[in-house]
């Protein structure tokens, strides 16, 4: 008698499972298919990203090689094709393009490109500041002190990684424009600062000595 009850119980379970499968089986299959498709799509996207990044990297390196061979216009043409590349290559290509424009004598176009990078709030602040610094260097040739200061004074704060180069450039620009007091202020902000790179400090000290000599001002530490 117990075998009969066991068979009846198993039959009831089978009917219950069948009923559940009839109701929810298609959904289970659908979810499984979606998981497989999504996984395959994600793997495909990863492969596409890696391939695109490799191609962009090869193109960027080729552009640098062309520039090193003094073929700036060919390098710029290569870089223009990276504006829609993946990763950080669009930004890197804009920065390098501006450099190549400057190297080829197109200073105004280079300045405009650096200014555009510096003004783009979607870029990393470090790169924006670097673009402003590079633009400031070019502006020293093309504009007066005000144009240089407009780009570089914001970089002179004590926590900015480009502060010493920015102060040095401002000093040179002020000196070039006949503002010795302004030049002295920025130079002292370099030579008296902690952590100044040796090369930058040496250049600043040299210019400060020249400035002192031209004005008959004793050098620091010279009491005679």
C-alpha positions as CSV (number, residue, x, y, z in Angstrom):
1,X,0.0,0.0,0.0
2,X,2.9,2.4,0.8
3,X,4.2,1.9,-2.8
4,X,0.9,3.0,-4.2
5,X,1.0,6.2,-2.1
6,X,4.6,6.8,-3.1
7,X,3.7,6.5,-6.8
8,X,0.7,8.8,-6.4
9,X,2.9,11.4,-4.6
10,X,5.6,11.2,-7.4
11,X,2.9,11.6,-10.0
12,X,1.5,14.6,-8.3
13,X,5.0,16.2,-8.1
14,X,5.6,15.5,-11.8
15,X,2.3,17.1,-12.7
16,X,3.2,20.1,-10.5
17,X,6.7,20.5,-12.1
18,X,5.1,20.1,-15.5
19,X,2.6,22.8,-14.7
20,X,5.3,25.1,-13.4
21,X,7.4,24.5,-16.5
22,X,4.5,25.2,-18.8
23,X,3.9,28.5,-17.1
24,X,7.4,29.7,-16.5
25,X,9.6,27.6,-18.9
26,X,9.6,30.1,-21.7
27,X,10.7,32.9,-19.3
28,X,13.6,30.7,-18.0
29,X,14.7,30.0,-21.6
30,X,14.4,33.7,-22.5
31,X,16.5,34.8,-19.5
32,X,19.1,32.2,-20.3
33,X,19.3,33.4,-23.9
34,X,19.6,37.0,-22.8
35,X,22.5,36.1,-20.5
36,X,24.3,34.3,-23.3
37,X,23.7,37.1,-25.8
38,X,24.7,39.8,-23.2
39,X,27.9,37.9,-22.4
40,X,28.8,37.4,-26.0
41,X,28.1,41.1,-26.7
42,X,30.2,42.2,-23.8
43,X,33.1,40.0,-24.9
44,X,32.7,41.4,-28.4
45,X,32.7,45.0,-27.1
46,X,35.9,44.3,-25.1
47,X,37.6,42.8,-28.1
48,X,36.5,45.8,-30.3
49,X,37.8,48.3,-27.6
50,X,41.1,46.5,-27.4
51,X,41.5,46.4,-31.2
52,X,40.5,50.0,-31.6
53,X,42.9,51.1,-28.8
54,X,45.7,49.2,-30.4
55,X,45.1,50.8,-33.8
56,X,44.9,54.3,-32.2
57,X,48.1,53.7,-30.4
58,X,49.9,52.6,-33.5
59,X,48.6,55.6,-35.4
60,X,49.7,58.0,-32.6
61,X,53.2,56.5,-32.5
62,X,53.4,56.8,-36.3
63,X,52.5,60.5,-36.0
64,X,55.2,61.1,-33.4
65,X,57.7,59.3,-35.7
66,X,56.7,61.5,-38.6
67,X,57.1,64.6,-36.4
68,X,60.6,63.4,-35.3
69,X,61.5,63.3,-39.0
70,X,60.4,66.9,-39.4
71,X,57.2,65.9,-41.3
72,X,54.9,67.9,-39.2
73,X,52.1,68.2,-41.7
74,X,52.0,64.5,-42.3
75,X,52.0,64.0,-38.5
76,X,49.1,66.4,-38.2
77,X,47.1,64.5,-40.8
78,X,47.6,61.3,-38.8
79,X,46.5,63.0,-35.6
80,X,43.4,64.4,-37.1
81,X,42.2,60.9,-37.6
82,X,42.3,60.2,-33.9
83,X,39.6,62.7,-32.9
84,X,37.1,59.9,-32.4
85,X,39.5,57.3,-31.1
86,X,38.9,55.4,-27.9
87,X,40.5,56.1,-24.5
88,X,42.7,59.2,-24.1
89,X,43.9,59.4,-27.6
90,X,41.6,62.2,-28.7
91,X,43.1,64.5,-26.0
92,X,46.6,63.3,-26.6
93,X,46.3,63.9,-30.3
94,X,45.0,67.4,-29.8
95,X,48.0,68.2,-27.6
96,X,50.4,66.7,-30.0
97,X,48.8,68.4,-32.9
98,X,49.2,71.8,-31.2
99,X,52.9,70.9,-30.7
100,X,53.4,70.0,-34.3
101,X,51.6,73.2,-35.4
102,X,54.1,75.2,-33.4
103,X,57.0,73.2,-34.7
104,X,55.9,73.9,-38.3
105,X,55.7,77.7,-37.6
106,X,51.9,77.9,-37.3
107,X,52.1,79.5,-33.9
108,X,48.7,81.2,-33.9
109,X,47.0,77.9,-34.8
110,X,49.0,76.1,-32.1
111,X,48.0,78.7,-29.6
112,X,44.3,78.4,-30.5
113,X,44.5,74.6,-30.1
114,X,46.2,74.8,-26.7
115,X,43.7,77.4,-25.6
116,X,40.8,75.1,-26.7
117,X,42.2,72.2,-24.7
118,X,42.7,74.4,-21.6
119,X,39.1,75.7,-21.9
120,X,37.5,72.3,-22.3
121,X,36.0,71.4,-18.9
122,X,35.7,67.7,-19.9
123,X,39.4,67.3,-19.9
124,X,41.5,66.3,-16.8
125,X,42.6,69.4,-14.9
126,X,46.2,68.4,-15.1
127,X,46.1,68.3,-18.9
128,X,44.1,71.5,-19.0
129,X,46.8,73.2,-17.0
130,X,49.5,71.7,-19.1
131,X,47.8,73.1,-22.2
132,X,47.5,76.5,-20.6
133,X,51.3,76.4,-19.8
134,X,52.2,75.4,-23.4
135,X,49.9,78.1,-24.6
136,X,51.5,80.6,-22.3
137,X,54.9,79.8,-23.8
138,X,53.7,80.5,-27.3
139,X,51.9,83.6,-26.2
140,X,55.3,85.0,-25.0
141,X,56.2,85.3,-28.7
142,X,52.8,86.5,-30.0
143,X,51.3,88.6,-27.2
144,X,52.1,91.0,-24.5
145,X,52.5,90.2,-20.8
146,X,48.7,90.5,-20.2
147,X,48.1,87.6,-22.6
148,X,50.7,85.5,-21.0
149,X,49.4,86.3,-17.5
150,X,45.9,85.5,-18.5
151,X,46.9,81.9,-19.2
152,X,49.6,81.3,-16.5
153,X,48.7,83.2,-13.3
154,X,46.1,80.6,-12.4
155,X,48.9,78.0,-12.5
156,X,51.2,79.7,-9.9
157,X,49.5,78.6,-6.7
158,X,51.6,76.6,-4.2
159,X,49.8,73.3,-4.9
160,X,49.8,73.4,-8.7
161,X,52.3,71.0,-10.2
162,X,53.2,73.5,-13.0
163,X,53.8,76.4,-10.7
164,X,57.5,76.8,-11.1
165,X,57.4,76.7,-14.9
166,X,54.5,79.1,-14.9
167,X,56.3,81.6,-12.6
168,X,59.5,81.3,-14.6
169,X,57.6,82.0,-17.9
170,X,55.8,85.0,-16.3
171,X,59.1,86.4,-15.1
172,X,60.6,86.1,-18.6
173,X,57.5,87.7,-20.2
174,X,57.6,90.6,-17.7
175,X,61.3,91.1,-18.3
176,X,60.7,91.0,-22.1
177,X,58.1,93.7,-21.7
178,X,60.3,95.9,-19.6
179,X,58.6,95.2,-16.3
180,X,61.6,94.5,-14.1
181,X,59.7,94.7,-10.9
182,X,57.2,92.1,-12.1
183,X,60.0,89.9,-13.3
184,X,61.8,90.1,-10.0
185,X,58.6,89.2,-8.1
186,X,58.1,86.0,-10.1
187,X,61.8,85.1,-10.1
188,X,61.9,85.4,-6.3
189,X,58.8,83.1,-6.2
190,X,61.0,80.5,-7.9
191,X,64.4,80.8,-6.3
192,X,63.0,81.2,-2.7
193,X,60.5,78.4,-3.0
194,X,60.8,74.9,-1.6
195,X,60.9,72.0,-4.0
196,X,61.9,73.9,-7.0
197,X,63.6,71.7,-9.7
198,X,67.3,72.4,-9.9
199,X,67.2,73.3,-13.6
200,X,64.4,75.8,-13.2
201,X,65.9,77.3,-10.1
202,X,69.3,77.7,-11.9
203,X,67.7,79.5,-14.8
204,X,65.7,81.7,-12.5
205,X,68.8,82.6,-10.4
206,X,70.7,83.4,-13.6
207,X,68.0,85.8,-14.8
208,X,67.7,87.3,-11.4
209,X,71.5,88.0,-11.3
210,X,71.3,89.6,-14.8
211,X,68.4,91.7,-13.6
212,X,70.3,92.8,-10.5
213,X,73.4,93.6,-12.5
214,X,71.4,95.7,-15.0
215,X,70.0,97.7,-12.1
216,X,73.1,97.8,-10.0
217,X,71.4,95.8,-7.2
218,X,73.7,93.7,-5.0
219,X,73.1,90.0,-5.3
220,X,71.7,88.2,-2.3
221,X,74.3,87.4,0.2
222,X,76.7,90.0,-1.2
223,X,77.0,92.9,1.4
224,X,80.0,94.6,-0.2
